[in-house]
């Protein structure tokens, strides 16, 4: 990636059993940062530009890719521990997406 050209915000529409969730990727965040992902309801303005829906089960691999693309160099531990952290962050994101969809379904 060209360091002089900032990343653009990316949005993904994720389909769960309880409804759809828009996952927004913060372009300025590092891979292990808490603010890398933001969850939003699929309102019309959030859906602009999104052309496909990803099932929750398939989004797991995408989340790992996004985390790795945003970098994990801030972590000074072993490569094995870094890999475990990346997978745990992706798993936690999937749980958050499911909870968000369930909560949004009740509103």
Residue pairs with C-beta under 8 A, 6 or more apart in sequence:
1 7
6 27
6 28
7 27
7 28
8 27
9 24
9 25
9 26
9 27
10 24
10 25
10 27
10 66
11 22
11 23
11 24
11 25
11 46
11 49
11 50
12 22
12 23
12 25
12 50
12 54
12 59
12 62
13 20
13 21
13 22
13 23
13 42
13 47
13 50
13 52
13 53
13 54
14 20
14 21
14 22
14 23
14 53
14 54
14 55
14 56
14 59
14 97
15 53
15 54
15 55
15 56
16 56
16 97
16 98
16 101
17 56
17 101
18 98
18 101
18 102
18 104
18 105
19 42
19 101
19 104
19 105
20 42
20 53
20 101
21 39
21 40
21 41
21 42
21 97
21 100
21 101
21 104
22 39
22 40
22 41
22 42
22 46
22 47
22 50
23 37
23 38
23 39
23 40
23 59
23 93
23 97
24 37
24 38
24 39
24 40
24 46
25 36
25 37
25 66
25 70
26 33
26 35
26 36
26 37
26 38
29 35
29 36
29 70
30 36
30 70
30 71
30 72
30 73
30 74
31 66
31 67
31 68
31 69
31 70
31 71
31 72
31 86
31 89
32 67
32 72
32 74
32 75
32 85
32 86
32 89
33 70
36 66
36 67
36 70
36 89
37 63
37 66
37 93
37 96
39 96
39 97
39 100
40 46
41 104
54 62
56 94
56 97
56 98
59 94
59 97
60 90
60 91
60 94
63 89
63 90
63 93
63 94
64 86
64 87
64 90
67 86
67 89
67 90
68 86
72 82
72 85
72 86
75 81
75 82
75 85
77 85
